[in-house]
Amino acid sequence: MTRVAAVDCGTNSIRLLVADANPRTGELVDLDRRMTIVRLGQGVDRTGRLAPEALERTFAACREYARIIEEHGAERVRFVATSASRDAENRDEFVRGVVDILGVEPEVISGDQEAEFSFTGATRELAGRTDLATPFLVVDIGGGSTEFVVGDDRVRAARSVDVGCVRMTERHLVTDGAVSDPPAEQEIAAIRADVEAALDLAEETVPLREARTLVGLAGSVTSVSAIAQELPEYDSAAIHHSRVSRERVREITERLLRSTHAERAAIPSLHPGRVDVIGAGCLVLLAIMERIGAEEIVVSEHDILDGIAWSLA
């Protein structure tokens, strides 16, 4: 076993996994897995820069993660940064802060690298299951971007496109700093148009419709599963490898888009940091399922974070 620590810093959240990995047996044993909503990508789509308050929230989470990594005695640490920090003019400030706190330089990876990590993390334990046909289409709906990866025992094609729950919310649902509550029909249509254009782009290089099993990752997808199951609180064990039909995704999407902030905040399994962005995330998911004709989605709690951990092992 090798004790590793993986950090995934996205547009909306930063997550930590400390685990013991055995590459010979394919076993990854969690010691600590946690997520903090930091909204690093706040305003990046509009300003092109990481906001000072967003950087401070992220650095505060990094300080907490550094303590946990030290307590567990991880032998190897890898910090991967995705969409927001790829896009920002002042990403050097972000890099310096992370190095000062964690002692490792954040790797601002490409969308293709992000896709490969996501695919490995999501499918490593699905290989060989007789109830799931291949090829898999792994879809990672993040805050700033969405990754599409088609493969079976290896990645065949991958593409990252700039539609995510935070980016779509800020671009289409925010006026004078306030999120539409609930959004108007024309705002919903504008998000849908962006997503459809992104799907056209993804299909130029990724054979989305050849997939036989759709696997969904990240907070928008896992939140949909929690809502579909009417969980009294977020429960990773109940969510991991659950299945949600396209019709149920449509029902939940329509319900969330009609609801107010207070009504969404009252959903017991929904993280407070996702209350304002879950509607856009659901729209992305529904559009994908409709485009490829997927009757259901298999939801995975294992994703890019697990892929990063395996890369260390």
C-alpha positions as CSV (number, residue, x, y, z in Angstrom):
1,M,0.0,0.0,0.0
2,T,1.1,3.6,-0.7
3,R,-0.5,6.4,1.3
4,V,-1.4,9.2,-1.0
5,A,-3.2,12.6,-0.9
6,A,-5.1,14.0,-3.8
7,V,-6.5,17.5,-4.0
8,D,-8.9,18.5,-6.8
9,C,-9.6,22.2,-7.0
10,G,-12.4,23.1,-9.3
11,T,-14.5,26.1,-10.1
12,N,-17.0,25.6,-7.3
13,S,-15.4,23.2,-4.8
14,I,-12.1,21.9,-3.5
15,R,-11.9,18.3,-2.4
16,L,-9.4,16.1,-0.6
17,L,-8.8,12.3,-0.7
18,V,-6.3,10.7,1.6
19,A,-6.1,7.0,0.8
20,D,-4.1,3.8,0.8
21,A,-3.6,2.6,-2.7
22,N,-2.5,-0.9,-3.9
23,P,-1.9,-0.8,-7.7
24,R,-1.4,-4.6,-7.8
25,T,-4.9,-5.4,-6.4
26,G,-6.7,-2.3,-7.6
27,E,-7.7,-1.5,-4.1
28,L,-8.1,2.1,-2.9
29,V,-9.0,2.5,0.7
30,D,-10.3,5.9,1.8
31,L,-8.9,7.3,5.0
32,D,-10.4,10.8,4.6
33,R,-12.5,12.2,1.8
34,R,-14.0,15.7,2.1
35,M,-15.3,18.6,0.1
36,T,-15.5,22.4,0.7
37,I,-17.4,24.8,-1.4
38,V,-15.1,27.7,-2.1
39,R,-16.4,29.1,-5.4
40,L,-12.9,29.8,-6.7
41,G,-14.4,30.6,-10.1
42,Q,-16.6,33.5,-8.7
43,G,-16.7,36.1,-11.5
44,V,-14.0,34.6,-13.6
45,D,-16.2,34.3,-16.7
46,R,-16.9,38.0,-16.5
47,T,-13.6,39.5,-15.2
48,G,-11.0,36.9,-16.3
49,R,-9.5,37.1,-12.8
50,L,-9.7,35.1,-9.5
51,A,-11.4,37.4,-6.9
52,P,-9.4,38.1,-3.7
53,E,-12.2,36.7,-1.5
54,A,-12.4,33.6,-3.6
55,L,-8.7,33.0,-3.2
56,E,-8.9,33.5,0.5
57,R,-11.7,31.0,0.8
58,T,-9.6,28.5,-1.2
59,F,-6.5,29.1,0.9
60,A,-8.4,28.6,4.1
61,A,-9.5,25.2,2.9
62,C,-6.0,24.4,1.8
63,R,-4.7,25.2,5.3
64,E,-7.3,22.7,6.8
65,Y,-6.3,20.1,4.2
66,A,-2.6,20.5,5.0
67,R,-3.3,19.7,8.6
68,I,-5.2,16.5,7.6
69,I,-2.5,15.4,5.2
70,E,0.1,15.8,7.9
71,E,-1.9,13.9,10.4
72,H,-2.3,10.9,8.1
73,G,1.3,11.0,7.0
74,A,0.7,10.8,3.3
75,E,3.8,9.9,1.4
76,R,2.8,11.6,-1.9
77,V,0.7,14.6,-2.6
78,R,-0.7,15.9,-5.9
79,F,-2.8,19.0,-6.3
80,V,-4.7,19.4,-9.5
81,A,-6.5,22.6,-10.5
82,T,-9.1,22.7,-13.2
83,S,-11.3,25.1,-15.2
84,A,-11.3,28.4,-13.1
85,S,-7.6,28.5,-12.6
86,R,-7.0,27.6,-16.3
87,D,-8.9,30.7,-17.4
88,A,-7.7,33.3,-14.8
89,E,-5.1,36.0,-15.7
90,N,-3.8,36.0,-12.1
91,R,-3.4,32.3,-11.7
92,D,0.2,32.8,-10.5
93,E,-1.1,34.3,-7.3
94,F,-3.2,31.2,-6.8
95,V,-0.1,28.9,-7.5
96,R,2.1,30.8,-5.0
97,G,-0.5,30.6,-2.3
98,V,-1.0,26.8,-2.7
99,V,2.8,26.2,-2.7
100,D,3.2,28.3,0.5
101,I,0.5,26.3,2.3
102,L,0.8,22.7,1.0
103,G,4.4,22.6,-0.3
104,V,3.3,21.3,-3.7
105,E,2.7,23.2,-6.9
106,P,-0.9,23.0,-8.3
107,E,-0.9,21.5,-11.7
108,V,-3.2,23.5,-13.9
109,I,-4.2,20.5,-16.1
110,S,-5.7,20.6,-19.6
111,G,-9.3,19.5,-20.2
112,D,-8.0,16.3,-21.8
113,Q,-6.0,15.4,-18.7
114,E,-9.0,16.2,-16.5
115,A,-11.1,13.8,-18.6
116,E,-8.6,11.0,-18.3
117,F,-8.4,11.3,-14.5
118,S,-12.2,11.4,-14.3
119,F,-12.5,8.3,-16.5
120,T,-10.0,6.3,-14.5
121,G,-11.6,7.2,-11.2
122,A,-15.1,6.5,-12.3
123,T,-14.7,3.2,-14.2
124,R,-11.8,1.3,-12.5
125,E,-14.3,-0.5,-10.2
126,L,-17.0,-0.9,-12.9
127,A,-14.7,-3.0,-15.2
128,G,-16.0,-6.5,-15.7
129,R,-19.6,-5.9,-14.5
130,T,-22.0,-7.9,-16.6
131,D,-24.9,-5.5,-16.0
132,L,-23.2,-2.5,-17.6
133,A,-22.4,-2.5,-21.3
134,T,-19.4,-0.8,-22.8
135,P,-18.3,1.6,-24.0
136,F,-18.8,3.9,-21.1
137,L,-19.5,7.6,-21.5
138,V,-18.2,9.4,-18.4
139,V,-19.6,12.9,-18.0
140,D,-18.1,15.1,-15.3
141,I,-20.3,18.2,-14.9
142,G,-18.1,20.7,-13.0
143,G,-18.6,24.4,-12.1
144,G,-16.8,25.8,-15.1
145,S,-16.5,23.0,-17.6
146,T,-17.9,19.6,-18.5
147,E,-15.7,16.7,-19.6
148,F,-16.9,13.9,-21.9
149,V,-14.9,10.7,-22.1
150,V,-15.7,7.6,-24.1
151,G,-13.8,4.4,-23.4
152,D,-13.9,0.8,-22.2
153,D,-10.7,-0.5,-20.6
154,R,-9.0,2.7,-21.9
155,V,-9.9,6.2,-23.0
156,R,-10.9,6.3,-26.7
157,A,-11.8,10.0,-27.0
158,A,-12.2,12.9,-24.7
159,R,-13.3,16.6,-24.8
160,S,-13.7,19.4,-22.3
161,V,-16.2,22.1,-23.1
162,D,-16.9,25.4,-21.2
163,V,-20.3,24.7,-19.8
164,G,-20.7,24.1,-16.1
165,C,-23.2,24.9,-13.3
166,V,-21.4,28.0,-12.0
167,R,-20.4,29.4,-15.5
168,M,-24.0,29.0,-16.8
169,T,-25.5,30.5,-13.7
170,E,-23.3,33.5,-13.7
171,R,-23.6,34.0,-17.4
172,H,-27.4,33.7,-17.7
173,L,-29.1,33.8,-14.3
174,V,-27.3,36.7,-12.5
175,T,-28.5,40.3,-12.7
176,D,-26.9,43.1,-10.6
177,G,-25.4,40.4,-8.4
178,A,-28.6,38.6,-7.7
179,V,-29.6,35.1,-9.0
180,S,-32.9,34.9,-10.7
181,D,-35.4,33.4,-8.3
182,P,-36.8,31.5,-10.1
183,P,-35.3,31.9,-13.6
184,A,-37.4,33.2,-16.5
185,E,-38.1,31.1,-19.5
186,Q,-35.7,33.1,-21.8
187,E,-32.9,32.6,-19.3
188,I,-33.5,28.9,-19.2
189,A,-33.5,28.9,-23.0
190,A,-30.2,30.8,-23.2
191,I,-28.5,28.1,-21.0
192,R,-30.0,25.4,-23.1
193,A,-28.7,27.0,-26.3
194,D,-25.1,27.2,-24.8
195,V,-25.3,23.6,-23.7
196,E,-26.5,22.4,-27.1
197,A,-23.7,24.3,-28.8
198,A,-21.2,22.7,-26.4
199,L,-22.6,19.3,-27.2
200,D,-22.1,20.0,-30.9
201,L,-18.5,20.8,-30.2
202,A,-18.0,17.7,-28.1
203,E,-19.5,15.5,-30.8
204,E,-16.8,16.7,-33.3
205,T,-14.3,14.6,-31.5
206,V,-16.1,12.3,-29.1
207,P,-18.6,9.6,-30.3
208,L,-21.2,10.4,-27.6
209,R,-23.9,8.3,-29.1
210,E,-21.8,5.1,-29.3
211,A,-21.9,4.9,-25.5
212,R,-23.9,2.0,-24.0
213,T,-23.6,3.1,-20.3
214,L,-23.7,6.8,-19.2
215,V,-21.7,7.4,-15.9
216,G,-22.2,10.8,-14.2
217,L,-19.8,12.5,-11.8
218,A,-19.6,15.6,-9.6
219,G,-21.9,17.6,-7.4
220,S,-24.8,18.3,-9.9
221,V,-25.2,14.6,-10.7
222,T,-24.8,13.3,-7.2
223,S,-27.3,15.9,-5.9
224,V,-29.8,14.8,-8.5
225,S,-29.4,11.2,-7.2
226,A,-29.9,12.4,-3.6
227,I,-33.1,14.3,-4.5
228,A,-34.4,11.4,-6.6
229,Q,-34.0,9.1,-3.7
230,E,-35.5,11.7,-1.3
231,L,-32.7,11.2,1.1
232,P,-33.1,12.9,4.5
233,E,-29.4,13.9,4.2
234,Y,-26.5,13.5,1.8
235,D,-25.5,9.9,1.9
236,S,-22.5,8.9,-0.3
237,A,-23.1,5.2,0.2
238,A,-26.7,5.4,-1.1
239,I,-25.7,7.7,-4.0
240,H,-22.6,5.7,-5.2
241,H,-23.6,3.5,-8.2
242,S,-27.3,4.5,-7.9
243,R,-29.3,4.8,-11.2
244,V,-31.6,7.7,-12.1
245,S,-33.9,7.5,-15.1
246,R,-34.1,10.3,-17.7
247,E,-37.7,11.0,-16.9
248,R,-36.8,11.4,-13.2
249,V,-34.0,13.8,-14.1
250,R,-36.5,15.8,-16.2
251,E,-38.9,16.0,-13.3
252,I,-36.3,17.1,-10.9
253,T,-34.9,19.7,-13.3
254,E,-38.3,21.2,-14.0
255,R,-39.1,21.3,-10.3
256,L,-35.8,23.0,-9.4
257,L,-36.1,25.6,-12.2
258,R,-39.6,26.5,-10.9
259,S,-38.5,26.8,-7.3
260,T,-37.3,29.7,-5.3
261,H,-34.0,29.9,-3.4
262,A,-35.8,29.2,-0.1
263,E,-37.5,26.1,-1.6
264,R,-34.2,24.7,-2.9
265,A,-32.5,25.5,0.3
266,A,-35.1,23.4,2.1
267,I,-34.1,20.2,0.3
268,P,-32.3,18.3,3.1
269,S,-29.7,16.5,0.9
270,L,-28.7,19.6,-1.1
271,H,-25.4,21.3,0.0
272,P,-26.0,25.0,0.7
273,G,-23.2,25.9,-1.8
274,R,-25.2,24.2,-4.6
275,V,-28.5,25.9,-4.0
276,D,-28.1,28.7,-6.6
277,V,-26.3,26.6,-9.2
278,I,-28.1,23.2,-9.2
279,G,-30.7,24.3,-11.7
280,A,-28.1,25.0,-14.4
281,G,-26.3,21.8,-13.5
282,C,-29.5,19.8,-14.0
283,L,-30.1,21.4,-17.4
284,V,-26.6,20.3,-18.5
285,L,-27.3,16.8,-17.4
286,L,-30.8,16.6,-19.0
287,A,-29.5,18.0,-22.3
288,I,-26.8,15.3,-22.4
289,M,-29.2,12.5,-21.7
290,E,-31.6,13.7,-24.3
291,R,-28.8,14.2,-26.9
292,I,-27.5,10.6,-26.6
293,G,-30.8,8.9,-25.9
294,A,-29.7,7.6,-22.5
295,E,-32.6,6.0,-20.5
296,E,-30.7,6.3,-17.2
297,I,-27.5,7.5,-15.7
298,V,-25.2,5.5,-13.3
299,V,-24.0,7.9,-10.6
300,S,-20.5,7.6,-9.3
301,E,-19.0,9.2,-6.2
302,H,-15.6,8.2,-7.5
303,D,-14.2,10.6,-10.0
304,I,-11.3,12.8,-10.9
305,L,-10.1,12.7,-7.2
306,D,-9.8,8.9,-7.3
307,G,-8.0,9.2,-10.7
308,I,-5.5,11.6,-9.2
309,A,-4.9,9.2,-6.3
310,W,-4.3,6.3,-8.7
311,S,-1.8,8.4,-10.7
312,L,0.3,8.7,-7.5
313,A,0.2,5.0,-6.8
